[in-house]
Amino acid sequence: MKNLFFKKESNNTHISEDMLDRNNIPHHIAIIMDGNGRWAKRRGMPRSYGHHAGADTLKQIVRDASDLGVKVLTVYAFSTENWKRPEDEVSYLMNLIEEYLRKNLRSLEENNVSLHFIGDIGRLNSKLQQIIREAEKDTVNNTGLVLNLAINYGGRLEITEAMQHIASDVLDHTITIDEINESLVEKYLYTAPHNDVDLLIRPGADKRISNFLLWQMAYAEFWFTELCWPDFTKETLMEAILSFQSRDRRFGGLK
């Protein structure tokens, strides 16, 4: 299925790269890729069409983020709550993730992208798990953009699992209770060692974080847009970064 029939909507902003402060590009950007279904519905198409268009957008935004100097990009592909959706939509999304990896792995390698998967991967079908393991292995030595794909991910689940692993290591005398602090907890998170998020972007009009990277976004800046994810472009990304660069980040202190 190709995204050939509908041009992307625009928010009518005109932003160029020379407007950005290259010394203040957010190190870690997280994106909730929302609005695919609504985008398709507005065009009289099935939700699957929107998801496919969203996958095309992701392919381009990965390149754009890398070109702009972003070091870590974490995208919300499928949440632990998304299993509640109709079975045919869940099946389509799993197949789409597989298709995305098969079609784009070579391009990711050529662009020096290091691919990682965060979430409860063990619940996915065995075929997709194997593809995920191979994709991580094939890109493990790449030194460019780190791309975290959050699949069957939930922020509460991540923190719960981290606590379970820490408790297990205390029982095994690998660590002591006195050693438990924020730095140690972070080592047990899915995203380690790339934890703290600088900028969260959410297209699709909703203004919530939906159980995404709860620990990592403690001091993140948030940016929301009415545009749906399939309409997201490099210009939209630059608009979000420009907004980030206008913020006074104090991390609880004073300047």
DRENPA-3360 file (N, C-alpha, C; in nm, 2 decimals, always signed):
BEGIN
1 = MKNLFFKK = +0.09/-0.12/+0.00/+0.00/+0.00/+0.00/+0.09/+0.12/+0.00 ~ +0.07/+0.21/-0.10/+0.15/+0.33/-0.11/+0.07/+0.46/-0.07 ~ +0.14/+0.55/-0.01/+0.08/+0.68/+0.02/+0.09/+0.77/-0.10 ~ +0.01/+0.75/-0.20/+0.02/+0.82/-0.33/-0.09/+0.92/-0.35 ~ -0.20/+0.91/-0.28/-0.32/+0.98/-0.31/-0.34/+1.11/-0.23 ~ -0.28/+1.13/-0.12/-0.30/+1.24/-0.04/-0.18/+1.32/+0.00 ~ -0.17/+1.45/-0.03/-0.06/+1.53/+0.01/-0.07/+1.55/+0.16 ~ +0.05/+1.58/+0.22/+0.05/+1.60/+0.36/-0.02/+1.74/+0.39;
9 = ESNNTHIS = -0.09/+1.74/+0.50/-0.14/+1.87/+0.55/-0.03/+1.95/+0.61 ~ -0.04/+2.08/+0.62/+0.06/+2.17/+0.67/+0.00/+2.26/+0.78 ~ +0.09/+2.30/+0.87/+0.04/+2.40/+0.97/+0.08/+2.54/+0.92 ~ +0.13/+2.55/+0.80/+0.16/+2.68/+0.73/+0.27/+2.76/+0.80 ~ +0.36/+2.69/+0.87/+0.48/+2.75/+0.92/+0.59/+2.73/+0.82 ~ +0.68/+2.82/+0.82/+0.80/+2.81/+0.73/+0.92/+2.83/+0.81 ~ +0.99/+2.72/+0.83/+1.11/+2.71/+0.91/+1.22/+2.65/+0.83 ~ +1.34/+2.71/+0.84/+1.45/+2.66/+0.77/+1.56/+2.62/+0.87;
17 = EDMLDRNN = +1.65/+2.54/+0.83/+1.75/+2.48/+0.92/+1.84/+2.59/+0.98 ~ +1.86/+2.70/+0.91/+1.95/+2.81/+0.96/+1.89/+2.89/+1.07 ~ +1.76/+2.86/+1.10/+1.69/+2.92/+1.22/+1.72/+2.85/+1.35 ~ +1.78/+2.73/+1.34/+1.81/+2.65/+1.45/+1.94/+2.68/+1.51 ~ +1.95/+2.67/+1.64/+2.08/+2.67/+1.71/+2.14/+2.54/+1.71 ~ +2.25/+2.52/+1.63/+2.31/+2.38/+1.62/+2.37/+2.34/+1.75 ~ +2.40/+2.43/+1.84/+2.46/+2.39/+1.97/+2.36/+2.36/+2.08 ~ +2.23/+2.36/+2.04/+2.12/+2.34/+2.14/+2.02/+2.24/+2.08;
25 = IPHHIAII = +2.06/+2.15/+2.00/+1.97/+2.04/+1.95/+1.94/+1.95/+2.06 ~ +1.81/+1.91/+2.09/+1.79/+1.82/+2.19/+1.86/+1.68/+2.17 ~ +1.92/+1.63/+2.27/+2.00/+1.51/+2.26/+1.91/+1.39/+2.23 ~ +1.80/+1.38/+2.31/+1.71/+1.27/+2.31/+1.56/+1.32/+2.29 ~ +1.51/+1.29/+2.17/+1.37/+1.32/+2.14/+1.28/+1.20/+2.14 ~ +1.17/+1.21/+2.21/+1.07/+1.10/+2.21/+0.94/+1.15/+2.13 ~ +0.89/+1.06/+2.06/+0.77/+1.09/+1.98/+0.66/+0.99/+2.00 ~ +0.54/+1.03/+2.03/+0.42/+0.95/+2.04/+0.35/+0.96/+1.90;
33 = MDGNGRWA = +0.36/+0.86/+1.82/+0.32/+0.87/+1.68/+0.17/+0.85/+1.67 ~ +0.10/+0.96/+1.70/-0.05/+0.95/+1.72/-0.12/+1.01/+1.60 ~ -0.25/+0.97/+1.58/-0.34/+1.03/+1.48/-0.35/+0.96/+1.35 ~ -0.29/+0.84/+1.34/-0.30/+0.76/+1.21/-0.44/+0.73/+1.17 ~ -0.52/+0.68/+1.27/-0.65/+0.64/+1.24/-0.74/+0.76/+1.20 ~ -0.73/+0.87/+1.28/-0.80/+0.99/+1.25/-0.77/+1.05/+1.11 ~ -0.64/+1.04/+1.08/-0.59/+1.09/+0.95/-0.66/+1.01/+0.83 ~ -0.67/+0.88/+0.85/-0.73/+0.79/+0.75/-0.88/+0.82/+0.74;
41 = KRRGMPRS = -0.94/+0.83/+0.86/-1.09/+0.85/+0.86/-1.13/+0.98/+0.79 ~ -1.05/+1.08/+0.80/-1.08/+1.21/+0.73/-1.08/+1.20/+0.58 ~ -1.00/+1.09/+0.54/-0.99/+1.07/+0.39/-1.08/+0.96/+0.34 ~ -1.16/+0.91/+0.43/-1.25/+0.80/+0.39/-1.19/+0.67/+0.37 ~ -1.07/+0.65/+0.44/-0.99/+0.53/+0.42/-0.99/+0.45/+0.55 ~ -0.96/+0.32/+0.55/-0.95/+0.24/+0.67/-0.84/+0.28/+0.76 ~ -0.84/+0.25/+0.89/-0.74/+0.29/+0.98/-0.60/+0.23/+0.94 ~ -0.60/+0.11/+0.87/-0.48/+0.05/+0.83/-0.40/+0.14/+0.73;
49 = YGHHAGAD = -0.48/+0.22/+0.65/-0.41/+0.31/+0.56/-0.34/+0.42/+0.63 ~ -0.39/+0.46/+0.74/-0.32/+0.56/+0.82/-0.20/+0.51/+0.89 ~ -0.21/+0.38/+0.94/-0.09/+0.32/+1.00/+0.02/+0.31/+0.90 ~ -0.01/+0.27/+0.77/+0.09/+0.25/+0.67/+0.15/+0.38/+0.64 ~ +0.07/+0.49/+0.62/+0.12/+0.62/+0.60/+0.21/+0.67/+0.71 ~ +0.18/+0.63/+0.84/+0.26/+0.67/+0.95/+0.40/+0.60/+0.95 ~ +0.40/+0.47/+0.90/+0.53/+0.40/+0.88/+0.62/+0.47/+0.78 ~ +0.56/+0.52/+0.67/+0.63/+0.60/+0.57/+0.69/+0.73/+0.64;
57 = TLKQIVRD = +0.61/+0.79/+0.72/+0.66/+0.91/+0.79/+0.78/+0.88/+0.88 ~ +0.77/+0.77/+0.95/+0.88/+0.74/+1.04/+1.01/+0.72/+0.97 ~ +1.00/+0.65/+0.85/+1.12/+0.63/+0.77/+1.19/+0.77/+0.74 ~ +1.11/+0.87/+0.70/+1.17/+1.00/+0.67/+1.22/+1.07/+0.79 ~ +1.14/+1.07/+0.90/+1.18/+1.14/+1.02/+1.30/+1.09/+1.09 ~ +1.33/+0.96/+1.08/+1.45/+0.91/+1.13/+1.57/+0.97/+1.06 ~ +1.56/+0.98/+0.93/+1.67/+1.05/+0.85/+1.68/+1.20/+0.89 ~ +1.57/+1.26/+0.90/+1.57/+1.41/+0.93/+1.63/+1.43/+1.07;
65 = ASDLGVKV = +1.59/+1.35/+1.17/+1.64/+1.37/+1.30/+1.79/+1.35/+1.30 ~ +1.84/+1.25/+1.23/+1.98/+1.22/+1.22/+2.05/+1.34/+1.16 ~ +2.00/+1.39/+1.05/+2.06/+1.51/+0.98/+2.07/+1.63/+1.06 ~ +1.97/+1.65/+1.15/+1.96/+1.77/+1.23/+2.05/+1.76/+1.36 ~ +2.11/+1.64/+1.38/+2.20/+1.62/+1.49/+2.14/+1.56/+1.62 ~ +2.02/+1.51/+1.61/+1.96/+1.44/+1.73/+2.04/+1.31/+1.75 ~ +2.07/+1.28/+1.87/+2.15/+1.16/+1.90/+2.06/+1.04/+1.93 ~ +1.95/+1.06/+2.00/+1.86/+0.94/+2.04/+1.72/+0.98/+2.00;
73 = LTVYAFST = +1.65/+0.89/+1.93/+1.51/+0.91/+1.89/+1.43/+0.79/+1.94 ~ +1.34/+0.81/+2.03/+1.25/+0.70/+2.08/+1.11/+0.72/+2.04 ~ +1.05/+0.62/+1.97/+0.92/+0.64/+1.91/+0.83/+0.53/+1.97 ~ +0.70/+0.57/+2.00/+0.60/+0.48/+2.06/+0.53/+0.41/+1.94 ~ +0.56/+0.29/+1.92/+0.50/+0.21/+1.81/+0.38/+0.13/+1.85 ~ +0.38/+0.07/+1.97/+0.27/-0.01/+2.01/+0.28/-0.02/+2.17 ~ +0.17/+0.01/+2.23/+0.17/+0.02/+2.38/+0.12/-0.11/+2.44 ~ +0.14/-0.13/+2.57/+0.08/-0.25/+2.63/-0.07/-0.24/+2.63;
81 = ENWKRPED = -0.13/-0.12/+2.62/-0.27/-0.11/+2.62/-0.33/-0.13/+2.48 ~ -0.24/-0.13/+2.38/-0.30/-0.14/+2.24/-0.35/-0.28/+2.21 ~ -0.32/-0.38/+2.29/-0.38/-0.51/+2.27/-0.53/-0.51/+2.28 ~ -0.59/-0.40/+2.34/-0.73/-0.39/+2.36/-0.80/-0.35/+2.23 ~ -0.73/-0.32/+2.13/-0.78/-0.28/+2.00/-0.84/-0.40/+1.93 ~ -0.92/-0.39/+1.82/-0.97/-0.50/+1.75/-0.86/-0.59/+1.70 ~ -0.89/-0.72/+1.70/-0.78/-0.82/+1.67/-0.72/-0.80/+1.53 ~ -0.81/-0.76/+1.44/-0.75/-0.74/+1.30/-0.66/-0.62/+1.29;
89 = EVSYLMNL = -0.69/-0.52/+1.37/-0.60/-0.40/+1.37/-0.46/-0.44/+1.44 ~ -0.47/-0.51/+1.55/-0.35/-0.56/+1.62/-0.26/-0.64/+1.52 ~ -0.33/-0.73/+1.45/-0.26/-0.82/+1.36/-0.19/-0.74/+1.25 ~ -0.26/-0.64/+1.20/-0.21/-0.55/+1.09/-0.09/-0.48/+1.15 ~ -0.09/-0.42/+1.27/+0.02/-0.35/+1.32/+0.14/-0.44/+1.34 ~ +0.12/-0.56/+1.39/+0.24/-0.65/+1.40/+0.30/-0.68/+1.26 ~ +0.22/-0.70/+1.16/+0.27/-0.72/+1.03/+0.34/-0.60/+0.97 ~ +0.29/-0.48/+1.01/+0.34/-0.36/+0.96/+0.48/-0.34/+1.02;
97 = IEEYLRKN = +0.50/-0.37/+1.15/+0.63/-0.36/+1.21/+0.73/-0.45/+1.15 ~ +0.68/-0.57/+1.12/+0.77/-0.66/+1.05/+0.81/-0.61/+0.91 ~ +0.71/-0.56/+0.84/+0.74/-0.51/+0.71/+0.83/-0.39/+0.71 ~ +0.82/-0.30/+0.81/+0.90/-0.18/+0.83/+1.05/-0.23/+0.85 ~ +1.07/-0.32/+0.93/+1.20/-0.37/+0.96/+1.27/-0.43/+0.84 ~ +1.19/-0.52/+0.77/+1.25/-0.59/+0.65/+1.28/-0.49/+0.54 ~ +1.20/-0.39/+0.52/+1.22/-0.29/+0.41/+1.32/-0.19/+0.44 ~ +1.34/-0.16/+0.57/+1.42/-0.04/+0.60/+1.55/-0.07/+0.67;
105 = LRSLEENN = +1.58/-0.20/+0.70/+1.70/-0.24/+0.78/+1.82/-0.20/+0.70 ~ +1.83/-0.22/+0.57/+1.95/-0.19/+0.50/+1.97/-0.04/+0.50 ~ +1.86/+0.04/+0.48/+1.87/+0.19/+0.49/+1.92/+0.23/+0.62 ~ +1.87/+0.17/+0.73/+1.92/+0.21/+0.86/+2.07/+0.18/+0.88 ~ +2.11/+0.07/+0.83/+2.25/+0.03/+0.84/+2.34/+0.13/+0.76 ~ +2.29/+0.16/+0.64/+2.37/+0.26/+0.55/+2.38/+0.40/+0.61 ~ +2.28/+0.43/+0.69/+2.28/+0.56/+0.76/+2.33/+0.56/+0.90 ~ +2.40/+0.44/+0.93/+2.47/+0.43/+1.06/+2.38/+0.44/+1.18;
113 = VSLHFIGD = +2.25/+0.40/+1.17/+2.16/+0.40/+1.28/+2.17/+0.27/+1.36 ~ +2.17/+0.29/+1.49/+2.17/+0.18/+1.59/+2.03/+0.15/+1.64 ~ +1.98/+0.04/+1.60/+1.84/+0.01/+1.63/+1.82/-0.07/+1.76 ~ +1.73/-0.03/+1.85/+1.70/-0.09/+1.97/+1.55/-0.11/+1.99 ~ +1.51/-0.21/+2.06/+1.37/-0.23/+2.09/+1.34/-0.23/+2.24 ~ +1.25/-0.15/+2.28/+1.22/-0.14/+2.43/+1.07/-0.19/+2.45 ~ +1.05/-0.26/+2.56/+0.92/-0.31/+2.59/+0.92/-0.46/+2.62 ~ +0.81/-0.52/+2.64/+0.80/-0.66/+2.67/+0.79/-0.74/+2.54;
121 = IGRLNSKL = +0.91/-0.75/+2.48/+0.92/-0.82/+2.34/+0.87/-0.96/+2.35 ~ +0.88/-1.03/+2.47/+0.85/-1.17/+2.48/+0.71/-1.20/+2.45 ~ +0.62/-1.11/+2.45/+0.48/-1.13/+2.42/+0.45/-1.13/+2.27 ~ +0.54/-1.08/+2.19/+0.53/-1.08/+2.04/+0.54/-1.22/+1.98 ~ +0.49/-1.24/+1.86/+0.50/-1.37/+1.80/+0.65/-1.40/+1.77 ~ +0.68/-1.53/+1.77/+0.82/-1.58/+1.76/+0.89/-1.52/+1.63 ~ +0.82/-1.51/+1.52/+0.88/-1.47/+1.40/+0.92/-1.32/+1.42 ~ +0.84/-1.24/+1.47/+0.87/-1.10/+1.49/+0.99/-1.08/+1.59;
129 = QQIIREAE = +0.99/-1.17/+1.70/+1.10/-1.16/+1.79/+1.23/-1.19/+1.73 ~ +1.23/-1.29/+1.64/+1.35/-1.32/+1.57/+1.40/-1.21/+1.48 ~ +1.31/-1.15/+1.41/+1.34/-1.03/+1.32/+1.40/-0.92/+1.41 ~ +1.34/-0.90/+1.52/+1.39/-0.79/+1.61/+1.53/-0.82/+1.66 ~ +1.56/-0.95/+1.70/+1.69/-0.98/+1.75/+1.80/-0.96/+1.63 ~ +1.76/-1.00/+1.51/+1.85/-0.99/+1.40/+1.88/-0.84/+1.37 ~ +1.77/-0.76/+1.38/+1.79/-0.62/+1.35/+1.88/-0.55/+1.45 ~ +1.87/-0.58/+1.57/+1.95/-0.53/+1.68/+2.10/-0.57/+1.65;
137 = KDTVNNTG = +2.11/-0.70/+1.62/+2.25/-0.76/+1.60/+2.32/-0.69/+1.48 ~ +2.24/-0.67/+1.37/+2.30/-0.61/+1.25/+2.34/-0.47/+1.27 ~ +2.28/-0.40/+1.36/+2.31/-0.25/+1.37/+2.38/-0.22/+1.50 ~ +2.42/-0.32/+1.58/+2.48/-0.30/+1.71/+2.61/-0.21/+1.71 ~ +2.68/-0.22/+1.60/+2.81/-0.15/+1.60/+2.80/-0.01/+1.53 ~ +2.68/+0.02/+1.49/+2.66/+0.16/+1.43/+2.67/+0.27/+1.53 ~ +2.73/+0.38/+1.49/+2.76/+0.48/+1.59/+2.68/+0.61/+1.57 ~ +2.59/+0.61/+1.48/+2.51/+0.73/+1.45/+2.38/+0.74/+1.54;
145 = LVLNLAIN = +2.27/+0.78/+1.49/+2.15/+0.80/+1.57/+2.11/+0.66/+1.63 ~ +2.07/+0.67/+1.76/+2.02/+0.56/+1.83/+1.86/+0.57/+1.81 ~ +1.81/+0.46/+1.75/+1.66/+0.46/+1.73/+1.60/+0.35/+1.82 ~ +1.52/+0.40/+1.92/+1.45/+0.31/+2.01/+1.31/+0.29/+1.96 ~ +1.27/+0.17/+1.92/+1.13/+0.14/+1.89/+1.06/+0.08/+2.01 ~ +0.96/+0.15/+2.06/+0.89/+0.10/+2.18/+0.77/+0.01/+2.13 ~ +0.78/-0.12/+2.15/+0.68/-0.21/+2.11/+0.64/-0.29/+2.23 ~ +0.50/-0.30/+2.25/+0.45/-0.36/+2.37/+0.51/-0.30/+2.49;
153 = YGGRLEIT = +0.51/-0.17/+2.49/+0.58/-0.09/+2.59/+0.48/-0.02/+2.68 ~ +0.51/-0.01/+2.81/+0.43/+0.07/+2.91/+0.53/+0.12/+3.01 ~ +0.52/+0.25/+3.04/+0.61/+0.31/+3.14/+0.60/+0.25/+3.28 ~ +0.48/+0.21/+3.32/+0.46/+0.15/+3.45/+0.52/+0.01/+3.45 ~ +0.50/-0.06/+3.34/+0.56/-0.20/+3.33/+0.71/-0.19/+3.34 ~ +0.77/-0.09/+3.27/+0.91/-0.08/+3.27/+0.97/-0.06/+3.41 ~ +0.90/+0.03/+3.49/+0.95/+0.06/+3.62/+0.93/-0.06/+3.71 ~ +0.81/-0.13/+3.70/+0.79/-0.25/+3.78/+0.89/-0.35/+3.75;
161 = EAMQHIAS = +0.92/-0.38/+3.62/+1.02/-0.48/+3.59/+1.16/-0.44/+3.65 ~ +1.19/-0.31/+3.64/+1.32/-0.27/+3.70/+1.33/-0.30/+3.85 ~ +1.22/-0.27/+3.92/+1.21/-0.30/+4.06/+1.23/-0.45/+4.09 ~ +1.16/-0.53/+4.01/+1.17/-0.67/+4.02/+1.32/-0.72/+4.01 ~ +1.38/-0.67/+3.90/+1.52/-0.71/+3.88/+1.61/-0.66/+3.99 ~ +1.59/-0.54/+4.04/+1.67/-0.49/+4.15/+1.65/-0.58/+4.27 ~ +1.52/-0.61/+4.30/+1.50/-0.70/+4.42/+1.56/-0.84/+4.41 ~ +1.56/-0.89/+4.29/+1.62/-1.02/+4.26/+1.77/-1.01/+4.28;
169 = DVLDHTIT = +1.84/-0.90/+4.24/+1.98/-0.88/+4.26/+2.02/-0.86/+4.40 ~ +1.93/-0.80/+4.48/+1.95/-0.79/+4.62/+1.95/-0.92/+4.69 ~ +1.85/-1.00/+4.65/+1.84/-1.14/+4.71/+1.96/-1.23/+4.67 ~ +2.01/-1.20/+4.55/+2.13/-1.28/+4.51/+2.26/-1.22/+4.56 ~ +2.25/-1.11/+4.64/+2.37/-1.04/+4.70/+2.46/-0.98/+4.59 ~ +2.40/-0.96/+4.47/+2.47/-0.89/+4.36/+2.49/-0.74/+4.40 ~ +2.38/-0.69/+4.46/+2.39/-0.55/+4.51/+2.33/-0.55/+4.65 ~ +2.35/-0.44/+4.72/+2.29/-0.42/+4.86/+2.18/-0.31/+4.85;
177 = IDEINESL = +2.10/-0.31/+4.95/+1.99/-0.21/+4.96/+2.05/-0.07/+4.96 ~ +2.16/-0.06/+5.03/+2.22/+0.08/+5.04/+2.28/+0.13/+4.90 ~ +2.29/+0.04/+4.81/+2.34/+0.08/+4.68/+2.23/+0.13/+4.59 ~ +2.11/+0.11/+4.63/+1.99/+0.15/+4.54/+1.98/+0.30/+4.54 ~ +1.99/+0.37/+4.43/+1.97/+0.51/+4.41/+1.92/+0.53/+4.27 ~ +1.90/+0.66/+4.23/+1.84/+0.69/+4.10/+1.93/+0.64/+3.99 ~ +2.06/+0.65/+4.01/+2.16/+0.61/+3.90/+2.15/+0.46/+3.88 ~ +2.14/+0.39/+3.99/+2.13/+0.24/+3.98/+2.00/+0.20/+3.91;
185 = VEKYLYTA = +1.89/+0.26/+3.95/+1.76/+0.23/+3.89/+1.76/+0.25/+3.74 ~ +1.83/+0.36/+3.70/+1.83/+0.39/+3.55/+1.90/+0.28/+3.47 ~ +2.00/+0.21/+3.54/+2.07/+0.10/+3.47/+1.98/-0.02/+3.44 ~ +1.86/-0.02/+3.51/+1.77/-0.14/+3.49/+1.66/-0.10/+3.39 ~ +1.65/+0.02/+3.34/+1.55/+0.06/+3.25/+1.57/+0.01/+3.11 ~ +1.47/-0.01/+3.03/+1.48/-0.05/+2.89/+1.58/+0.04/+2.81 ~ +1.57/+0.17/+2.84/+1.64/+0.27/+2.76/+1.78/+0.28/+2.79 ~ +1.83/+0.22/+2.90/+1.97/+0.24/+2.94/+2.07/+0.21/+2.83;
193 = PHNDVDLL = +2.17/+0.29/+2.81/+2.21/+0.40/+2.89/+2.16/+0.54/+2.84 ~ +2.06/+0.53/+2.75/+2.01/+0.66/+2.68/+1.88/+0.69/+2.75 ~ +1.88/+0.74/+2.87/+1.76/+0.76/+2.95/+1.69/+0.89/+2.94 ~ +1.75/+1.00/+2.99/+1.67/+1.12/+3.00/+1.63/+1.18/+2.86 ~ +1.50/+1.20/+2.86/+1.44/+1.26/+2.74/+1.44/+1.42/+2.75 ~ +1.49/+1.48/+2.64/+1.49/+1.63/+2.64/+1.36/+1.69/+2.59 ~ +1.30/+1.62/+2.49/+1.18/+1.68/+2.42/+1.09/+1.57/+2.38 ~ +0.96/+1.58/+2.43/+0.86/+1.49/+2.39/+0.77/+1.56/+2.28;
201 = IRPGADKR = +0.75/+1.49/+2.17/+0.66/+1.55/+2.07/+0.54/+1.45/+2.05 ~ +0.42/+1.52/+2.05/+0.30/+1.44/+2.03/+0.21/+1.50/+1.92 ~ +0.21/+1.45/+1.80/+0.11/+1.49/+1.70/-0.03/+1.43/+1.73 ~ -0.13/+1.48/+1.66/-0.26/+1.41/+1.67/-0.36/+1.48/+1.76 ~ -0.32/+1.60/+1.82/-0.41/+1.68/+1.90/-0.42/+1.65/+2.05 ~ -0.41/+1.52/+2.09/-0.42/+1.48/+2.23/-0.30/+1.54/+2.31 ~ -0.32/+1.57/+2.43/-0.22/+1.63/+2.52/-0.20/+1.55/+2.64 ~ -0.15/+1.44/+2.63/-0.12/+1.35/+2.74/+0.00/+1.26/+2.70;
209 = ISNFLLWQ = +0.06/+1.19/+2.80/+0.18/+1.12/+2.77/+0.15/+0.97/+2.76 ~ +0.04/+0.92/+2.80/-0.01/+0.78/+2.77/+0.09/+0.68/+2.81 ~ +0.13/+0.69/+2.94/+0.21/+0.58/+3.00/+0.35/+0.56/+2.92 ~ +0.40/+0.67/+2.87/+0.52/+0.66/+2.78/+0.64/+0.72/+2.86 ~ +0.75/+0.64/+2.88/+0.87/+0.69/+2.93/+0.85/+0.78/+3.06 ~ +0.78/+0.72/+3.16/+0.74/+0.80/+3.28/+0.86/+0.84/+3.36 ~ +0.96/+0.76/+3.37/+1.08/+0.79/+3.44/+1.17/+0.89/+3.36 ~ +1.18/+0.86/+3.24/+1.28/+0.93/+3.15/+1.23/+1.07/+3.12;
217 = MAYAEFWF = +1.10/+1.10/+3.13/+1.06/+1.24/+3.10/+1.04/+1.33/+3.22 ~ +1.11/+1.30/+3.33/+1.10/+1.38/+3.45/+1.12/+1.53/+3.42 ~ +1.22/+1.56/+3.33/+1.25/+1.70/+3.30/+1.24/+1.73/+3.16 ~ +1.16/+1.66/+3.08/+1.14/+1.68/+2.94/+1.05/+1.80/+2.91 ~ +1.08/+1.86/+2.80/+0.99/+1.97/+2.75/+0.89/+1.90/+2.66 ~ +0.77/+1.94/+2.66/+0.66/+1.88/+2.58/+0.62/+1.98/+2.47 ~ +0.59/+1.92/+2.35/+0.54/+2.00/+2.24/+0.43/+1.92/+2.17 ~ +0.32/+1.98/+2.15/+0.20/+1.92/+2.09/+0.16/+1.99/+1.96;
225 = TELCWPDF = +0.11/+1.91/+1.87/+0.06/+1.97/+1.75/-0.07/+1.91/+1.70 ~ -0.16/+1.98/+1.64/-0.28/+1.93/+1.59/-0.26/+1.84/+1.47 ~ -0.15/+1.85/+1.40/-0.12/+1.77/+1.28/-0.12/+1.62/+1.33 ~ -0.17/+1.53/+1.24/-0.16/+1.39/+1.27/-0.02/+1.34/+1.22 ~ +0.02/+1.23/+1.28/+0.15/+1.18/+1.25/+0.18/+1.16/+1.10 ~ +0.09/+1.11/+1.02/+0.12/+1.10/+0.87/+0.15/+1.23/+0.81 ~ +0.11/+1.34/+0.86/+0.14/+1.47/+0.81/+0.26/+1.54/+0.86 ~ +0.33/+1.47/+0.95/+0.45/+1.52/+1.02/+0.56/+1.52/+0.92;
233 = TKETLMEA = +0.64/+1.64/+0.92/+0.75/+1.65/+0.82/+0.87/+1.70/+0.89 ~ +0.98/+1.72/+0.82/+1.10/+1.77/+0.87/+1.08/+1.92/+0.92 ~ +0.99/+1.99/+0.85/+0.96/+2.13/+0.90/+0.89/+2.12/+1.03 ~ +0.80/+2.03/+1.05/+0.73/+2.01/+1.18/+0.83/+1.98/+1.29 ~ +0.92/+1.89/+1.26/+1.03/+1.85/+1.36/+1.11/+1.98/+1.39 ~ +1.15/+2.06/+1.30/+1.23/+2.18/+1.32/+1.15/+2.28/+1.40 ~ +1.02/+2.29/+1.38/+0.93/+2.37/+1.46/+0.93/+2.33/+1.61 ~ +0.93/+2.20/+1.63/+0.93/+2.15/+1.77/+1.07/+2.18/+1.83;
241 = ILSFQSRD = +1.17/+2.16/+1.76/+1.31/+2.19/+1.81/+1.33/+2.34/+1.84 ~ +1.27/+2.42/+1.75/+1.28/+2.57/+1.77/+1.21/+2.61/+1.90 ~ +1.09/+2.55/+1.92/+1.02/+2.58/+2.04/+1.10/+2.53/+2.16 ~ +1.16/+2.41/+2.16/+1.25/+2.36/+2.26/+1.36/+2.46/+2.29 ~ +1.42/+2.52/+2.19/+1.53/+2.61/+2.21/+1.49/+2.74/+2.27 ~ +1.36/+2.77/+2.27/+1.31/+2.90/+2.33/+1.28/+2.88/+2.48 ~ +1.28/+2.76/+2.53/+1.25/+2.73/+2.66/+1.36/+2.76/+2.76 ~ +1.33/+2.80/+2.88/+1.43/+2.82/+2.99/+1.43/+2.70/+3.08;
249 = RRFGGLK = +1.52/+2.60/+3.05/+1.52/+2.48/+3.12/+1.61/+2.50/+3.25 ~ +1.54/+2.49/+3.37/+1.60/+2.52/+3.49/+1.62/+2.39/+3.58 ~ +1.55/+2.28/+3.54/+1.57/+2.15/+3.62/+1.54/+2.17/+3.77 ~ +1.45/+2.26/+3.80/+1.41/+2.28/+3.94/+1.49/+2.39/+4.01 ~ +1.59/+2.44/+3.95/+1.67/+2.54/+4.01/+1.64/+2.68/+3.95 ~ +1.73/+2.77/+3.98/+1.72/+2.91/+3.93/+1.84/+2.95/+3.85 ~ +1.82/+3.04/+3.75/+1.93/+3.09/+3.67/+1.94/+3.24/+3.68;
% end
